[in-house]
Amino acid sequence: MLVARHMRQVLRRQSVTGLLSAEQTSRRGISGTSEEIRIPVPYGHIAGKAWGDPKGWPILGLHGWLDNAVTHDHLVPLLSEGYRLVCLDQPGHGLSSHYPAGMNYKVSDAFTFLRRVLDHLKW
């Protein structure tokens, strides 16, 4: 997935430049406190958490099946200033609304869900 590939590149770049070196311990990272977000959708809302500058370089965190947005909390201290990390609870998971009765959860539905989210975030 594109997000996972980007995160690997970011983490690789940071480890190459000495993520754990003495000079890196003083680097400024994105805020350690999250902002709760709710994105309206026709069946309710998509819940999520966001860190960093809203105008920063966007990173979208998506969890796997039967998981939630908290999965990405451990990435926050690894990101430098200048990034915006938005982690979402996919429909029916965490604090997001469930699909309406009669609608099944399918992997292909993620495209519609993601399009709505990206449009809302203006990414």
Secondary structure, DSSP 8 states (H G I E B T S, - for coil): -HHHHHHHHHHHHHHHTTTTSTTGGG--BS-SS-EEEEEEETTEEEEEEEEE-TTSEEEEEE--TT--GGGGGGGGGG-BTTEEEEEE--TTSTTS----TT----TTHHHHHHHHHHHHHT-
